[in-house]
Amino acid sequence: MENPDLEKVILEMGAKARQAALELALLPEAKKNAILKTMASGLRLNASVIIAENQKDLLAAIENGLSPAMIDRLTLTSERIEAMASGIEQVVELTDPCGEILHESTRPNGMVLRKISVPIGAIGIVFESRPNVTSDAAVLCFKSGNATILRGGKEAIHSNRIIAHIMGESGAVAGLPKNAIQLIPFTERESVSVMAKMDKYLDLMIPRGGKGLVETVVSQARMPVIKHYDGICHMYVDKDADLEMAVKLVVDAKTQKPSVCNALETLIVNRDVAREFLPMVAKALDNKNTEIIGDEFAAVFIEDVPVTPATEEDWSTEYLDYKLSIKVVGSLPDAVDHINEYGSGHSDAIVTKDAVRAQIFFEGVDSACVYHNVSTRFSDGEEFGFGAEIGVSTDKIHARGPMGLKELTSYQYRISGNGQTKA
């Protein structure tokens, strides 16, 4: 291990998070909301400081040759900082998920059994370049009563440090328990391994980032993991689709913000409409400077726009850039089979006028979010009404899809009686 103090420091952070979690579980909703409001104010008041630290990360990113899409994910502007602060205020408006009675019954012997939502405890979150995750993850965990240990990517270390510091200092003024929000100060990969083995202190790990990061955490973690795999999202244009609508949806899903996990990566087109539709969509994508990577059929139907031949690898690639792979298929089942084989279980859409065929797509595609005549860009906690999100889970157990407050709780059985015994 390159840094001999790394493991010691992170273990100490884990112990502190465990203690903070016990304190957080006792905070009433009004107190939580007051703390969150001071965090939002703190970000606004210190926007210039955050941008200055972010510039250090951006300069390093340019020197290291990061792609334009990655640099965009890393960039913080006054508008994006305002969005972070507004996101915190949206969480204030959300109902505290803790203490909700999920089920209540009275047993034949008079015992009253209640199933109550409670915090998970201490959560470790590992993420990559997007620094706004520091704020989103921290406030969602806090509102749901959980302590958080955050480990961001080295490319955003200066941004993450200042955001976590400002939120902690601002929140403390209103009564934020000490060590409720902690950011690991190290950029070494070993820090992730130490977190993954810290089941004595962490109840859950949530990795957000590329497949390599997620697989590293999953392979090493001694505690439950909720995975946020990459977003290889598809849109299938059916044989009876409204083609003008389909063009609009494809352009939005691919180009509105290509660097995010719910952006479109593969377009699948039914052969019956390919001759008419593909030239239309190719022209619209070319106007957005989007590179088209197509199979042999797409190359035949698209004449006025360059088409890069697709390889097997393209079907399972998350470009996060102005690139789109296109595949022509003979039927709806073929489209469903392709999505289930190459997709990441994130978000997939069908464009069709036929409600029955849409239902077949809904039932056949094994993804967290499945859309009919809607852009995949709506796979987002805020768009679903959850406020800021931890991410989009591609798991099937406990949490699936955009994770908001409720997905960050567990439950506890509370049983009351008047002297009942088993004997």
ZINORJO-V794973 format. One record per pair of residues at least 24 apart in sequence whose C-alpha atoms are under 10 Angstrom apart, sorted by the first residue. I is the first residue (numbers start at 1). J is the second residue. Records with the same first field share a line. If there is no record, write none. Layout:
I: J, J
This chain:
1: 188, 189, 190, 191
2: 188, 189, 190
3: 186, 188, 190, 191
6: 184, 185, 186, 188, 190, 191, 194
7: 190, 191, 193, 194, 195
8: 194
9: 184, 185, 186, 191
10: 149, 183, 184, 185, 186, 191, 192, 194, 195, 198
11: 194, 195, 197, 198, 200, 201
12: 201
13: 148, 149, 179, 181, 182, 183, 184, 195, 201
14: 122, 123, 124, 147, 148, 149, 179, 182, 195, 198, 199, 200, 201, 202
15: 122, 179, 198, 200, 201, 202
16: 122, 147, 149, 178, 179, 180, 181, 182, 201
17: 121, 122, 123, 124, 146, 147, 148, 149, 177, 178, 179, 180, 181, 182, 201, 202
18: 121, 122, 123, 146, 147, 148, 179, 180, 200, 201, 202, 203
19: 121, 122, 147, 177, 178, 179, 180, 201
20: 121, 122, 145, 146, 147, 148, 176, 177, 178, 179, 180, 181
21: 119, 120, 121, 122, 123, 142, 145, 146, 147, 148, 177, 179, 180, 181, 201
22: 119, 121, 122, 145, 146, 147, 177, 180
23: 145, 146, 147, 176, 177, 178, 180
24: 119, 121, 142, 143, 144, 145, 146, 147, 176, 177, 178, 180
25: 98, 99, 118, 119, 120, 121, 142, 143, 144, 145, 146, 147
26: 145
27: 143, 145, 175, 176, 177
28: 96, 98, 99, 143, 145
29: 92, 95, 96, 97, 98, 143, 144, 145
30: 92, 96
31: 143, 174, 175, 176
32: 92, 96, 139, 142, 143, 144, 145, 171, 174, 175, 176
33: 88, 89, 91, 92, 93, 94, 96, 142, 143, 174
34: 92, 171, 173, 174, 175, 176
35: 92, 139, 142, 143, 167, 168, 170, 171, 172, 173, 174, 175, 176, 177
36: 85, 88, 89, 90, 91, 92, 139, 140, 142, 143, 167, 170, 171, 174, 176
37: 85, 86, 88, 89, 90, 91, 92, 170, 171, 174
38: 85, 88, 89, 167, 168, 169, 170, 171, 172, 173, 174, 175, 176
39: 85, 88, 89, 135, 139, 163, 164, 166, 167, 168, 169, 170, 171, 172, 173, 174, 176
40: 81, 82, 83, 84, 85, 86, 87, 88, 89, 135, 139, 166, 167, 170, 171
41: 82, 85, 86, 88, 89, 166, 167, 170, 171
42: 85, 163, 166, 167, 168, 169, 170, 171
43: 81, 82, 84, 85, 86, 88, 135, 162, 163, 164, 166, 167, 170
44: 78, 81, 82, 83, 84, 85, 86
45: 166
46: 81, 162, 163, 166
47: 76, 77, 78, 79, 80, 81, 82, 163
48: 77, 78, 81
49: 159, 162, 163, 166
50: 76, 77, 78, 81, 158, 159, 160, 161, 162, 163, 166
51: 75, 76, 77, 78, 81, 158, 159, 162
52: 76, 158, 159, 162
53: 156, 157, 158, 159, 160, 161, 162, 163
54: 131, 155, 156, 157, 158, 159, 160, 161, 162, 163
55: 156, 158, 159
56: 155, 156, 157, 158, 159
57: 129, 154, 155, 156, 157, 158, 159, 160
58: 155, 156, 158, 159
59: 155
60: 155, 156
61: 155, 156
64: 155
66: 155
67: 320, 321
68: 259, 320, 321
69: 257, 258, 259, 260, 319, 320, 321, 322
70: 129, 130, 155, 259, 260, 320, 321
71: 129, 130, 155, 259
72: 129, 130, 257, 258, 259
73: 128, 129, 130, 131, 132, 156, 257, 259, 260, 320
74: 128, 129, 130, 131, 132, 155, 156, 159
75: 129, 130, 131, 132, 156, 159
76: 130, 131, 132, 159
80: 132
81: 132, 135, 163
83: 132
84: 132, 133, 134, 135, 136, 388
85: 132, 135, 136
86: 387, 388
87: 135, 136, 139, 140, 382, 387, 388, 389
88: 135, 136, 138, 139, 140, 143, 387, 388
89: 139, 387, 388
90: 382, 385, 386, 387, 388
91: 136, 139, 140, 143, 382, 386, 387, 388, 389, 404, 405
92: 139, 140, 143, 387
93: 387
94: 143, 385, 386, 387, 404, 405
95: 143, 144, 405, 406
96: 143, 144, 145, 405, 406
97: 143, 144, 145, 404, 405, 406, 407, 408, 409, 410
98: 143, 144, 145, 405, 406, 408, 409, 410, 411
99: 409, 411, 412
100: 411
101: 411, 412, 413
102: 411, 412, 413
103: 413
104: 413, 414, 415
105: 415
106: 415, 416, 417
107: 417
109: 417, 418, 420, 421, 422
110: 416, 417, 418, 419, 420
111: 415, 416, 417, 418, 419, 420
112: 414, 415, 416, 417, 418
113: 413, 414, 415, 416, 417
114: 411, 412, 413, 414, 415, 416
115: 411, 412, 413, 414, 415
116: 409, 410, 411, 412, 413, 414
117: 144, 406, 408, 409, 410, 411, 412, 413
118: 144, 145, 146, 406, 408, 409, 410, 411, 412, 413
119: 143, 144, 145, 146, 147, 405, 406, 407, 408, 409, 410, 411, 412
120: 144, 145, 146, 147, 202, 203, 204, 407, 408, 409, 410, 411
121: 145, 146, 147, 148, 201, 202, 203, 204, 408, 409, 410
122: 146, 147, 148, 149, 180, 181, 199, 201, 202, 203, 204, 205
123: 147, 148, 149, 150, 201, 202, 203, 204, 205, 206, 225, 408
124: 148, 149, 150, 151, 182, 183, 192, 195, 196, 198, 201, 202, 203, 204, 205, 206, 207, 225
125: 149, 150, 151, 152, 183, 192, 195, 204, 205, 206, 207, 208, 225, 226, 390
126: 150, 151, 152, 153, 184, 191, 192, 195, 196, 205, 206, 207, 208, 209, 213, 214, 217
127: 151, 152, 153, 206, 207, 208, 209, 210, 213, 214, 228
128: 152, 153, 154, 155, 156, 157, 207, 208, 209, 210, 213
129: 153, 154, 155, 156, 157, 159, 160, 208, 209
130: 155, 156, 159, 160, 208, 209, 260
131: 155, 156, 157, 158, 159, 160, 161, 163, 164
132: 156, 159, 160, 163
133: 160, 163, 208, 388, 389, 390, 391
134: 159, 160, 161, 162, 163, 164, 167, 181, 182, 183, 390
135: 160, 163, 164, 167, 181, 388, 390
136: 387, 388, 389, 390, 391, 404
137: 181, 206, 388, 389, 390, 391, 404
138: 164, 167, 168, 180, 181, 182, 183, 390
139: 167, 181, 388, 389, 390, 405
140: 386, 387, 388, 389, 390, 403, 404, 405, 406, 407, 408
141: 180, 181, 389, 390, 404, 405, 407, 408, 409
142: 176, 180, 181, 405, 408
143: 405, 408
144: 404, 405, 406, 407, 408, 409, 410
145: 180, 405, 408, 409
146: 180, 181, 203, 408, 409
147: 177, 178, 179, 180, 181, 182, 202
148: 179, 180, 181, 182, 183, 202, 204
149: 179, 180, 181, 182, 183, 184, 195, 202, 205
150: 181, 182, 183, 184, 185, 195, 206
151: 182, 183, 184, 185, 186, 187, 191, 192, 195, 207
152: 183, 184, 185, 186, 187, 192, 208, 209
153: 186, 187, 188, 189, 209
154: 185, 186, 187, 188, 189
155: 187
156: 187
157: 183, 184, 185, 186, 187
158: 185
160: 184, 185
161: 185
189: 213
192: 216, 217, 220, 221
193: 217, 219, 220, 221
194: 220, 221
195: 220, 221, 222, 223
196: 220, 221, 222, 223, 224, 225
197: 221, 222, 223
198: 222, 223
199: 223, 224
204: 408
206: 390, 391, 393
207: 390, 391, 393
208: 390, 391, 392, 393
209: 261, 391
210: 261, 318
211: 318
225: 395
226: 391, 392, 393, 394, 395, 396, 397, 398, 399, 400
227: 391, 392, 393, 394, 395, 396, 399, 400
228: 261, 344, 345, 346, 390, 391, 392, 393, 394, 395, 400, 401, 402
229: 261, 344, 345, 346, 391, 392, 393, 394, 395
230: 260, 261, 262, 316, 317, 318, 320, 343, 344, 345, 346, 392, 393, 394
231: 260, 261, 262, 263, 264, 265, 316, 317, 318, 319, 320, 343, 344, 345, 346, 347, 348, 392, 394
232: 261, 262, 263, 264, 265, 266, 315, 316, 317, 318, 319, 320, 339, 342, 343, 344, 345, 346, 347, 348
233: 261, 262, 263, 264, 265, 266, 267, 316, 317, 318, 339, 342, 343, 344, 345, 346, 347, 348, 349, 367, 369, 370, 376, 377
234: 262, 263, 264, 265, 266, 267, 268, 315, 325, 326, 335, 336, 338, 339, 342, 343, 344, 346, 347, 348, 349, 350, 370, 376
235: 264, 265, 266, 267, 268, 269, 326, 335, 339, 347, 348, 349, 350, 351, 370, 371, 372, 373, 374, 375, 376
236: 266, 267, 268, 269, 270, 326, 327, 328, 329, 332, 335, 336, 339, 348, 349, 350, 351, 352, 361, 372, 373
237: 267, 268, 269, 270, 271, 273, 274, 277, 328, 329, 332, 335, 349, 350, 351, 352, 373
238: 268, 269, 270, 271, 272, 273, 274, 329, 330, 331, 332, 335, 350, 351, 352, 353, 354, 357, 358
239: 269, 270, 271, 272, 273, 274, 330, 331, 332, 351, 352, 353, 354
240: 270, 272, 273, 351, 352, 353, 354, 357
241: 270, 273, 277, 350, 351, 352, 353, 354, 373
242: 277, 351, 352, 353, 373
243: 273, 276, 277, 278, 280, 281, 351, 352
244: 277, 280, 281
245: 351, 352, 373, 374
246: 277, 280, 281, 350, 351, 352, 373, 374, 375
247: 277, 278, 280, 281, 282, 283, 284, 285, 351
248: 281, 284, 374, 375
249: 281, 349, 351, 373, 374, 375, 376, 377
250: 281, 284, 285, 324, 349, 351, 374, 375, 376
251: 281, 282, 284, 285, 286, 287, 288, 290, 375
252: 285, 374, 375, 376, 377
253: 349, 374, 375, 376, 377, 378
254: 285, 288, 290, 320, 321, 322, 323, 324, 375, 376, 377
255: 285, 288, 289, 290, 320, 321, 322, 323, 324, 377
256: 288, 322, 377
257: 320, 321, 322, 377
258: 290, 319, 320, 321, 322, 323, 324, 377
259: 318, 319, 320, 321, 322
260: 318, 319, 320, 321, 377
261: 318, 319, 320, 346, 347, 376, 377, 379, 380, 391, 392
262: 320, 346, 347, 348, 369, 375, 376, 377, 378, 379, 380, 392
263: 318, 319, 320, 321, 347, 348, 375, 376, 377, 378, 379
264: 318, 319, 320, 321, 322, 323, 324, 325, 347, 348, 349, 375, 376, 377
265: 314, 315, 316, 317, 318, 319, 320, 321, 322, 323, 324, 325, 326, 343, 348
266: 293, 294, 314, 315, 316, 317, 318, 319, 323, 324, 325, 326, 327, 339, 342, 343, 348
267: 293, 294, 315, 324, 325, 326, 327, 328, 335, 348, 349
268: 298, 325, 326, 327, 328, 329, 332, 334, 335, 336, 338, 339, 349, 350
269: 298, 326, 327, 328, 329, 330, 331, 332, 335, 350, 351
270: 327, 328, 329, 330, 331, 332, 334, 335
271: 297, 298, 327, 328, 329, 330, 331
272: 328, 329, 330, 331
273: 328
274: 298, 300, 301, 302, 327, 328, 329
275: 300, 301, 302
276: 301, 302
277: 301, 302
278: 302, 303, 326, 328
279: 303, 304, 305
282: 306, 307, 326
285: 322, 323, 324
286: 322
288: 322
289: 322, 323
290: 321, 322, 323, 324
291: 321, 322, 323, 324, 325
292: 322, 323, 324, 325, 326
293: 323, 324, 325, 326, 327
294: 324, 325, 326, 327, 328
295: 325, 326, 327, 328
296: 326, 327, 328
297: 326, 327, 328, 329
298: 325, 326, 327, 328
299: 326, 327
301: 328
312: 342
313: 342
314: 342
315: 339, 341, 342, 343
316: 341, 342, 343, 344
317: 342, 343, 344
318: 343, 344
332: 357, 358, 360, 361, 364
333: 360, 361, 364, 365
335: 361, 364, 365
336: 360, 361, 362, 363, 364, 365, 366
337: 364, 365
338: 365
339: 364, 365, 366, 367
340: 364, 365, 366, 367
341: 366
343: 367
344: 368, 394
345: 369, 370, 393, 394, 395, 396, 400, 401
346: 370, 376, 379, 392, 393, 394, 395, 400, 401, 402
347: 371, 375, 376, 377, 378, 379, 392, 394, 401
348: 372, 374, 375, 376, 379
349: 373, 374, 375, 376
350: 374, 375, 376
351: 375
366: 396
367: 394, 395, 396, 400, 401
368: 392, 393, 394, 395, 396, 399, 400, 401, 402
369: 394, 400, 401, 402
378: 402
380: 404
381: 405
